[in-house]
Amino acid sequence: MAALAVLFTVFTSANAFAQEAAAATTAKPVDMGPVHKNAIFYVLMFLLLCLFIAIVGKALKVYELTRETQGKPEGINWNTVNAVIFALFLIVGLYGVYWEYSVHGKMISHMHEAASEHGQRIDEMFKLTLIITTIVFILTHIVLFAFAYFYRASDQRKAYYYPHNNTIEKIWTIVPALVLTLLVLKGFLTWRSIFYKVEDPKNRPISIEVTSSQFLWDIRYAGPDAVVGKKNYKLITAINNLGIDFNDKNSLDDLMAEEIVLPVNKPVRFILTSKDVIHSFYMPHFRVQLNTVPGMTSYFEFTPTITTDEMRTKLNDPKFNYILLCAKICGANHFNMQKNVRVVSEKEYQEWLTKQTPYLTNDLRKAFNLPVPVEAAPAAEQAPADTAATAAKVALDVNNQLALKK
Amino acid sequence: MSTISLHDTHHDDHGHGHHHETFLTKYVFSQDHKMIAKQFLITGIIMAVIAMLLSILFRIQLAWPDKSFPLLETFLGKWAEGGRIKPDFFLALVTIHGTIMVFFVLTAGLSGTFSNLLIPLQVGARDMASPFLNMLSYWFFLAACLIMMGSFFTQTGPASAGWTVYPPLSAVPKAMPGSGIGMTLWLVSMVLFVASSLMGGINYVSTILNMRTKGMDLWKMPLTIWALFLTAVLGILSFPVLVAGVVLLVFDRSFGTSFYLSDLVFGTQILPNEGGSPILWQHLFWFLGHPEVYIVIMPALGISSEIISVNARKPIFGYHAMVYSLMGITILSFIVWGHHMFVTGMNPLLGGVFMITTLIIAVPSAVKTFNYLATLWRGNIRFTPAMLFAIGLVSFFISGGLTGIFLGNASLDINLHDTYFVVAHFHLVMGSAAIFGMLAGVYHWYPKMFGRMMNPKLAYLHFWVTFICAYLVFFPLHFLGLDGVPRRYYAFTEFEFMNKWLTVNVFVTWSAIIAALAQIAFLFNFFYSMFRGKKATQNPWNANTLEWTTPVEHLHGNWPGEIPTVYRWPYDYSKPGAEEDFIPQTVPFSQTMSSNLPHDFEGNEEAERIQKEWEAANKPVTE
């Protein structure tokens, strides 16, 4: 009786839970009825498939048992079956590889031509590696599956006792070693040519600083003096989000940019830094990638060779744009850290540059005790509320910093 | 006495029936290496299923980023509000999938299982050098698994900074919710796991070096033992470095130190940490991390060497070359870690050096592949399920290994680093290949573990669906990488150029789902055969190694009588002149006079003289 009572209470409480759950679900807009039906349908379909497989299995077993009782040899030679599937796999697989190379290979057509000088060298390296590895890939797989097919078990044959052959082993140690030496040498030279650049005084690279943070890129152009000024993370405030040190004269003319615009055929040197976590500055069309690491500045110098417009006509895609991605996991919005990148002619670049605003605002001048130019005053009047708000924020942040320093 | 008789009635102290075994001492707190192997295996399989389900979840997100699946909300609650997986949870899925697969499945599940099972059985020992430590190794591993899974039940969710948990992302809770308590649990779990694998590794090494049976010199050990031995050495030398790294990260997270942190600003809040470097973590992590991928693949290579030889009915081609290439891989794997860091901004000179060492490691790998192919050549191949998986492993090892030549090249890595090309590469070469090695091992040694046979037909189905789907999943991913699609992207919807891959993602996801369903065939086969499978015979595969000389019924101490003596290497298959196509290691040369080769005696003049005399005496008879 006691057990029954327990059962009863359990049942009622379970019921209560169910009612609660039902109430919870009815509160939601999604009608779970069809969803559950769908799920049950798929589960049933799968169970049906399992049943089918089980029936086939049983049928095979019955077939084999009857052959056994009749004293006949085994009905299905599974060695042959598997060997034939390996042979089929080889043929279909080879076609599949061809299909992949041609169809998916075509889908990456916008990547076929590198849009930078060093990128073309990387592509050469890539092509050489691709050719060698594809040949090895195809040949070894033909050998592997052909052996599987031709040397399948047979009662008539005995395997060939062949424990080793030093000559052959030497050959297939030395040949890969030689091929790899070739690849290493070429790779090493390519690598050196990318990261060890001799600066040409007549063709100095333009400097662009990129600061990554969750989840955006801040771009700073050097301005007329061609030098990006110093910055210090401790100076970061709401109005100085990069912590630029305006006591450094080089900072005064630094320009803020909404997008990365590069002049074609001119070397550019990216100065890569990060504010919070590691991100990766990745521009696949230029074959450029380097991590941005907090506390460390890294540099990537290259020369873009194809303008956006040229690339659009080449690819016959008027919507084509170069892209900047983040390639290092950095948080929830890692997948959407974009910045527009344009490569333009020198003339367009200069025009664009004149339209960019400097980082140094009047508020920052005040914060750094720099003289505020007179003509800027009307601008401040236009948005007095804004400035007041930001000024208040600055004060707050300064307080915060002081608190932190204490 | 020239042979050891297995029917010897002499029982030593370790013989069965001597001590009383309770359920607890037999199945739970067991110190018997065979039981511990099973514990490792079953825990590993459970973790593999969990990790596979996680991968299906994020594959669903990748294939249908705009679609709502209300059922997901039913199961995942706030992690999938409105039936759509949240970005933070997506990263958690990716992270925990990677962590479980690399550490819990392919390290503990693979090398833990087969080291425990095979080392004592194949070298001829009654048990591990330290059975108690062995038991602790399992329990630490289980604790690590439970803590890792426990992180799913925290408010802020599991660690989600990727399985490499690079700081500052993993160090600053503000950077992402997963870097809160979830990350702490990850680190605790990892320390326990490393402790587990060190206890295991030390045990494996000492057992192999000290407890080999009479006659089992190092060059008579099966390649499985060589591989497991070198794997254990790798683990002992590299795992402590991970612990060091992990402890420093714990300090940074919890005690305000700055080993990895400097110059950090979140919003406008400036963190006080100064002077550390996030790159330090990467050096410490990859100093383990790269040997780790060999810790994963080497046991699989050892297992497949054994299985290919047994089922091709041929000696493994170039046994010595196989051992030397394993040694080469072991040594080289310590000086290649920097190839994970080509684009971190570390000194480019280092990049150049690491590129050279990395590409050198392709040579021993190539030798191994060619030796596998040569072993198959003119063999008499029986396609047992284990053999199918071993051949599958060779295929994956080639496919994935070749793409490693791209990634090991620093200049190519610039554009391929952290893209789907990398994902495709390592899922083939260490993911699929190692899993296939593990499955091959399970199918091959199942009769040894459970005394019953698995159903071969279900295994064929399992193999073919998995093999084909694995290629369908991972081959197209190379092209996403070549297109510049970075890994760990929550959705491909924000960038115009990625839209064209959405259909490919749907295809890949369906392939992954089918592959996952195919594992049900394995799971059913595995658990059903445990109770209802056909009873195994003592040596079902006609193999030469020692484990098949033990009785089918398990007993503590492995052999009922004396431990058998070993006379020959383990690969005398299809030896000309022999009566059968295999000669177990326990058969002395005196019993196989008709098949002995001059090479067998390794310069023992006395034996050569006897052989010559015998041949002279028997010549007229044979002709």
Interface residues (C-beta under 8 A of the other chain):
Chain A: V30 M32 V35 H36 A39 F46 C50 I53 G57 L60 W78 N79 V81 N82 A83 I85 F86 F89 G93 G96 V97 E100 H104 G105 M107 I108 H110 M111 G119 R121 I122 M125 F126 T129 L130 I132 T133 V136 F137 T140 H141 V143 L144 F147 A148 Y151 R152 A153 S154 R157 K158 A159 Y160 Y161 Y162 P163 H164 N165 I168 E169 W172 T173 P176 A177 L180 L183 V184 G187 F188 T190 W191 R192 I194 F195 Y196 S213 Q214 Y233 K234 I236 T237 A238 N241 G243 L272 K275 D276 V277 I278 S280 Y282 P284 H285 R287 V288 Q289 L290 N291 V293 P294 G295 M296 S298 K319 N321 I323 L325 C326 A327 K328 I329 C330 G331 A332 N333 H334 F335 N336 Q338 D397 N400 Q401 L404
Chain B: S68 P70 L71 E73 T74 G83 K86 P87 D88 L91 A161 G162 Y166 P168 L169 V172 A175 M176 L261 S262 D263 L264 V265 F266 T268 Q269 I270 P272 G276 S277 P278 I279 A312 R313 K314 P315 I316 F317 G318 Y319 H320 A321 V343 T344 G345 P348 G351 G352 M355 I356 L359 I360 A362 V363 A366 V367 T369 F370 N371 L373 A374 L376 W377 R378 G379 N380 I381 R382 F383 L388 I391 V394 S395 I398 S399 L402 T403 I405 F406 N409 A410 S411 L412 I414 N415 H417 D418 T419 N455 P456 K457 L458 Y460 L461 W464 F467 I468 Y471 F475 P476 F479 L482 D483 G484 P486 R487 R488 Y489 Y490 A491 F492 E494 F495 E496 F497 K500 W501 V504 L517 I520 A521 Y571 Y573 S574 K575 P576 D581 H599
